[in-house]
Amino acid sequence: MKLYYSPNACSMAIHVLLAEIGKPYEAVRVNFAESEQYQPAFVAKNPKSKVPTLERDDGSILTELPAIAYYLAKTNPDKNLLPDGVEGEARSLELLEYMTATVHMRGFTRMFRPYAFAFTPADEPKVVEAGRGFVTKGFELLAPILGEQAFLFGDNFTIADAGLFFLEYWAAHRCNIPMPAVLNAHLARLMARPAVQKVLADEGLTA
Ligand SMILES: N[C@@H](CCC(=O)N[C@@H](CS)C(=O)NCC(=O)O)C(=O)O
């Protein structure tokens, strides 16, 4: 199993899941600074030019964070990375979809790359503010779902927590966005996990 990732990108969620699962995997860095995601070698793997990209042992490629997370959970049932039953699976995908399609893509991406959304450079601060609005609303919606539980579905870490991890990490370590107290506590709980510590070290990030 090979994970194509970029340090401090949303691929961290999958990197953490692979470390939690604990089977051998290779993490291959895609150098965004050199636009490696648009070079033929990577495009041949994933024409979407995105990480996370998972290359499985048979050479087949799987993309899109929620799909990869679901695949890893289902193929490692002993790790209990999904809550029980079809309801638990649907709720997990519901959360991951909201985290990636809305909070990440409509929120953080506007903040990181306002020039991709603004018609003129003068509009960029408004784009950043709009992005911050999606992120703040996202945290306001996610906090009561977590509530006082240790993890999103109770006492066990699941794929939804890996999704929430990269959003919380970006808020705390990349954008200085205040989060509700329960999300700060969730982030602290995740940061204490050996798998998360390993991924942060391997990606050269601040623990
Ligand atoms: N919908 C995709 C989004 C992945 C995505 O946007 N990844 C970003 C990094 S956080 C990326 O690869 N960006 C490279 C680029 O757009 O050039 C998913 O859920 O996996």
The ligand as an SDF file (V2000), in Angstrom:
LIG
                    3D

 20 19  0  0  0  0  0  0  0  0999 V2000
  -12.0370   15.9040   -2.8970 N   0  0  0  0  0  0  0  0  0  0  0  0
  -10.6510   15.5500   -2.6570 C   0  0  0  0  0  0  0  0  0  0  0  0
   -9.8990   16.8160   -2.3360 C   0  0  0  0  0  0  0  0  0  0  0  0
   -8.4410   16.5870   -2.1550 C   0  0  0  0  0  0  0  0  0  0  0  0
   -7.6710   17.9060   -2.2000 C   0  0  0  0  0  0  0  0  0  0  0  0
   -8.1910   18.9740   -2.5340 O   0  0  0  0  0  0  0  0  0  0  0  0
   -6.3680   17.8170   -1.8610 N   0  0  0  0  0  0  0  0  0  0  0  0
   -5.5050   18.9620   -1.9480 C   0  0  0  0  0  0  0  0  0  0  0  0
   -4.5680   18.9970   -0.7400 C   0  0  0  0  0  0  0  0  0  0  0  0
   -5.4130   19.3750    0.8000 S   0  0  0  0  0  0  0  0  0  0  0  0
   -4.6380   18.8320   -3.1740 C   0  0  0  0  0  0  0  0  0  0  0  0
   -4.2010   17.7470   -3.5300 O   0  0  0  0  0  0  0  0  0  0  0  0
   -4.3450   19.9510   -3.8420 N   0  0  0  0  0  0  0  0  0  0  0  0
   -3.4560   19.9770   -4.9540 C   0  0  0  0  0  0  0  0  0  0  0  0
   -3.9050   20.9290   -6.0120 C   0  0  0  0  0  0  0  0  0  0  0  0
   -5.0980   21.2870   -6.0390 O   0  0  0  0  0  0  0  0  0  0  0  0
   -3.0600   21.3170   -6.8130 O   0  0  0  0  0  0  0  0  0  0  0  0
  -10.5720   14.5320   -1.5330 C   0  0  0  0  0  0  0  0  0  0  0  0
  -11.5140   14.4930   -0.6810 O   0  0  0  0  0  0  0  0  0  0  0  0
   -9.6350   13.7380   -1.4680 O   0  0  0  0  0  0  0  0  0  0  0  0
  1  2  1  0
  2  3  1  0
  2 18  1  0
  3  4  1  0
  4  5  1  0
  5  6  2  0
  5  7  1  0
  7  8  1  0
  8  9  1  0
  8 11  1  0
  9 10  1  0
 11 12  2  0
 11 13  1  0
 13 14  1  0
 14 15  1  0
 15 16  2  0
 15 17  1  0
 18 19  2  0
 18 20  1  0
M  END
$$$$
